[in-house]
């Protein structure tokens, strides 16, 4: 009786081996205690950020009817960006052991302080985490004003095609509209026909926050100055938040919808870290450790820096490309990619492993 050919089982053995790559790394991280909660860190940070939020409004009241209020609008945008980062952490269940405590903290910070829907964002963001840069799976590369894939770019004609060829240079100016876009998407989600009871509670939070914000501005300032305050705050908030998310995946390989990859490669190869120190960590809310965040979404933010050398060494050991660049370099990559997205390869992500693991 003939023996089975070893080569027939090689793809299965390869897939099995790569599946265990992440399991082994996760075991090491757990044994080192790097997934433990950092409640003291987060309570301190939440207290400081909410204190800064209150201080901004005290400043608005003290300044009164003056164009100096634009300084307070800028300060409010920066504080709200930090609140949004904390809501992001809580939505990923980085803060508490209790899922309910994390979920409610995310709702209160996002809906009650920032004014956006945590449930809408969580649904969108979880789909991104499950398939970063994967066509028809990652909502962050869905077609919109910006074309992120060659297919999207090729479908455009006339003025849209002209805009797409220059969209890299327009990307950061367009981020000034990102804040407004978040509010519109949140309202649409919370007031859809299929909204749940929890959505209605969240809708009440968002409406109270947005309505209270506009009321206070109009009571304290003339309409022109109130409009300028609101416009500057939304624009700067959009740039700060969008500028923190954009470097992480834009310009990294795209994954065809039918391609199957093991978890470690799926998260590492499509993510980019941003090199920097404490200032970068603060400004980007820990998202500069994007690779580590994607590998361990529930890991507390301050631990990401500690696990980075372990992950980098592990990737080098197993031949997995680990990408880390400076913030300015990442922005140059994003601008170049978006300006040339229509010229990129039609089969955007190929490697021997991917060919073996295709469905």
Secondary structure as the mmCIF struct_conf table of DSSP 4:
data_model
#
loop_
_struct_conf.conf_type_id
_struct_conf.id
_struct_conf.beg_label_comp_id
_struct_conf.beg_label_asym_id
_struct_conf.beg_label_seq_id
_struct_conf.end_label_comp_id
_struct_conf.end_label_asym_id
_struct_conf.end_label_seq_id
HELX_LH_PP_P HELX_LH_PP_P1 UNK A 2 UNK A 5
HELX_RH_3T_P HELX_RH_3T_P1 UNK A 6 UNK A 9
HELX_RH_AL_P HELX_RH_AL_P1 UNK A 10 UNK A 31
TURN_TY1_P TURN_TY1_P1 UNK A 32 UNK A 35
BEND BEND1 UNK A 36 UNK A 36
HELX_RH_AL_P HELX_RH_AL_P2 UNK A 39 UNK A 63
BEND BEND2 UNK A 65 UNK A 66
TURN_TY1_P TURN_TY1_P2 UNK A 67 UNK A 68
HELX_RH_AL_P HELX_RH_AL_P3 UNK A 69 UNK A 91
TURN_TY1_P TURN_TY1_P3 UNK A 92 UNK A 93
BEND BEND3 UNK A 95 UNK A 95
BEND BEND4 UNK A 97 UNK A 97
HELX_RH_AL_P HELX_RH_AL_P4 UNK A 99 UNK A 107
HELX_RH_PI_P HELX_RH_PI_P1 UNK A 108 UNK A 114
BEND BEND5 UNK A 116 UNK A 116
HELX_RH_AL_P HELX_RH_AL_P5 UNK A 118 UNK A 130
BEND BEND6 UNK A 131 UNK A 131
TURN_TY1_P TURN_TY1_P4 UNK A 132 UNK A 133
STRN STRN1 UNK A 134 UNK A 134
TURN_TY1_P TURN_TY1_P5 UNK A 135 UNK A 137
HELX_RH_3T_P HELX_RH_3T_P2 UNK A 139 UNK A 141
BEND BEND7 UNK A 142 UNK A 146
BEND BEND8 UNK A 149 UNK A 149
HELX_RH_AL_P HELX_RH_AL_P6 UNK A 150 UNK A 154
TURN_TY1_P TURN_TY1_P6 UNK A 155 UNK A 155
HELX_RH_AL_P HELX_RH_AL_P7 UNK A 158 UNK A 165
TURN_TY1_P TURN_TY1_P7 UNK A 166 UNK A 166
HELX_RH_AL_P HELX_RH_AL_P8 UNK A 167 UNK A 174
HELX_RH_3T_P HELX_RH_3T_P3 UNK A 175 UNK A 177
HELX_RH_AL_P HELX_RH_AL_P9 UNK A 178 UNK A 190
TURN_TY1_P TURN_TY1_P8 UNK A 191 UNK A 191
BEND BEND9 UNK A 192 UNK A 192
TURN_TY1_P TURN_TY1_P9 UNK A 193 UNK A 194
HELX_RH_AL_P HELX_RH_AL_P10 UNK A 197 UNK A 220
BEND BEND10 UNK A 221 UNK A 221
HELX_RH_AL_P HELX_RH_AL_P11 UNK A 223 UNK A 245
HELX_RH_3T_P HELX_RH_3T_P4 UNK A 246 UNK A 248
TURN_TY1_P TURN_TY1_P10 UNK A 249 UNK A 251
BEND BEND11 UNK A 252 UNK A 252
HELX_LH_PP_P HELX_LH_PP_P2 UNK A 253 UNK A 254
STRN STRN2 UNK A 255 UNK A 255
TURN_TY1_P TURN_TY1_P11 UNK A 257 UNK A 258
HELX_RH_AL_P HELX_RH_AL_P12 UNK A 263 UNK A 268
TURN_TY1_P TURN_TY1_P12 UNK A 269 UNK A 270
STRN STRN3 UNK A 273 UNK A 275
HELX_RH_AL_P HELX_RH_AL_P13 UNK A 278 UNK A 283
TURN_TY1_P TURN_TY1_P13 UNK A 284 UNK A 288
HELX_RH_AL_P HELX_RH_AL_P14 UNK A 290 UNK A 295
TURN_TY1_P TURN_TY1_P14 UNK A 297 UNK A 298
BEND BEND12 UNK A 299 UNK A 299
HELX_RH_AL_P HELX_RH_AL_P15 UNK A 301 UNK A 317
TURN_TY1_P TURN_TY1_P15 UNK A 318 UNK A 319
STRN STRN4 UNK A 324 UNK A 326
HELX_RH_AL_P HELX_RH_AL_P16 UNK A 327 UNK A 339
TURN_TY1_P TURN_TY1_P16 UNK A 340 UNK A 340
HELX_RH_3T_P HELX_RH_3T_P5 UNK A 341 UNK A 343
BEND BEND13 UNK A 344 UNK A 344
BEND BEND14 UNK A 346 UNK A 347
HELX_RH_AL_P HELX_RH_AL_P17 UNK A 352 UNK A 357
#
